[in-house]
Structure formats: C-alpha cells, structure tokens
Amino acid sequence: MKLHNTEINTHGMELSKTAGYKVPTRNYEMANDQHVRTIELYPDSSNVLFYDAEHTHGIDKAELARQFANGILIVTSAGKVLPTAVNVGDTYTTVTAGSDSYYSVEKA
C-alpha cells in the first residue's frame, strides 16, 4: 500500500528504503502506562527509592527496571533528577543520575 508515494506496511509503519535495514527493538507501553510521561520517586537517606515522600511504599527490583524504560524522575532536596543508567543485578536494581546511585527496596 502506498500513501503519498511512500510504501506503508499493514501496521501503518513506514518501510525503510535502505538495504540491510534492521527493525529496532521496541518497548511498548502497557495499558496502565498509557499517557504517563514519567513517575516521580523519592529516595530515603540510604538512596532507596519509594513511590511516596513518606518512604512507606518502596519500588521493587523488576518495577524499577520497567519504570526506568518508561521514564522516572527522582525527587531530591536539590530538585528533580533524571537517571541516565540502569543496572539490574541479581538481588536489586540500581539507577544512576550523575554521580549518585539509587536502589530498589531489596538493597535496604
């Protein structure tokens, strides 16, 4: 199918014209993530991350890794920071923002 002289596949995605094109890895949102840009997480004094500023509901290893891919902001006393790296370990997940590391509740 063509639209404006551009080949379109049945899923509505433009087909690449270059030889050797490889489809990139895509991460799809889940139904409960629809229209969510980021979530805010709050670190305690040990840099363990929580959903709330009172530090009562911690984020677990798998959820921190998933939310990193969706987008998270860490709310600190200095402001909001955007993590740039994630490391999923055997027992906990670490996200890094600048020189600071933040952890899932399994680290505590």
C-alpha positions in Angstrom: 0.0 0.0 0.0 1.3 3.5 -0.8 0.4 6.8 0.9 1.8 10.0 -0.6 4.2 7.8 -2.7 5.6 6.1 0.5 5.3 2.4 0.9 3.3 1.6 4.1 3.0 -1.9 5.6 -0.2 -3.2 7.1 0.7 -2.0 10.6 1.0 1.6 9.5 4.7 1.8 9.8 6.9 3.3 7.0 9.2 0.7 5.4 12.8 1.6 5.2 14.3 2.1 1.7 17.9 1.2 2.7 19.3 -2.2 2.1 20.1 -4.3 5.2 17.6 -2.4 7.4 17.1 -4.0 10.8 13.9 -3.3 12.8 14.9 -1.6 16.1 14.0 -3.1 19.4 10.7 -1.5 20.5 9.4 -1.3 24.1 5.6 -0.9 24.2 3.6 0.7 26.9 1.3 -1.4 29.0 -2.4 -0.4 29.2 -1.9 1.1 32.7 1.0 3.2 31.3 -0.9 4.9 28.6 -0.3 8.7 28.5 2.1 8.6 31.5 5.3 10.6 30.7 7.2 9.9 33.9 6.7 8.8 37.5 8.4 10.5 40.5 10.3 8.5 43.1 11.6 9.7 46.4 14.9 8.5 47.9 15.5 8.0 51.6 18.8 8.7 53.4 20.2 5.4 52.0 19.1 6.3 48.4 16.5 3.6 48.4 13.6 4.7 46.2 9.9 5.0 47.2 6.7 6.0 45.5 5.9 8.5 48.2 7.7 11.2 50.1 6.9 9.5 53.4 9.0 6.4 52.3 6.3 3.9 53.0 5.8 2.2 49.6 9.1 1.1 48.1 9.7 0.2 44.4 10.9 -3.4 43.8 13.7 -4.6 41.5 11.5 -5.5 38.5 9.3 -2.5 38.7 12.3 -0.1 38.9 13.8 -1.6 35.8 10.5 -1.4 33.9 9.8 2.2 35.0 13.3 3.3 34.0 12.4 2.3 30.5 9.1 4.2 30.7 10.7 7.3 32.4 11.3 8.2 36.0 12.3 11.4 37.9 14.0 11.2 41.3 12.9 14.0 43.6 15.8 15.1 45.8 16.2 18.1 48.1 18.2 19.8 45.3 15.4 19.2 42.7 14.3 16.6 40.3 17.0 14.4 38.5 16.7 12.2 35.5 18.5 8.8 35.8 20.7 8.0 32.8 21.7 4.4 33.5 20.2 1.3 35.0 21.8 -1.9 36.2 19.6 -4.9 37.1 21.6 -7.1 39.5 20.9 -10.4 41.0 19.2 -9.1 44.1 18.3 -5.4 43.4 18.2 -2.7 40.6 20.3 0.4 40.6 19.7 3.6 38.6 22.3 6.3 38.3 21.9 10.0 38.0 25.1 11.9 37.7 27.5 10.6 40.4 24.6 9.3 42.6 23.2 5.8 42.6 19.6 4.9 43.8 18.3 1.5 44.6 15.2 -0.7 44.7 13.9 -1.7 48.1 15.7 -5.1 48.0 19.0 -3.1 48.7 17.8 -1.9 52.0 
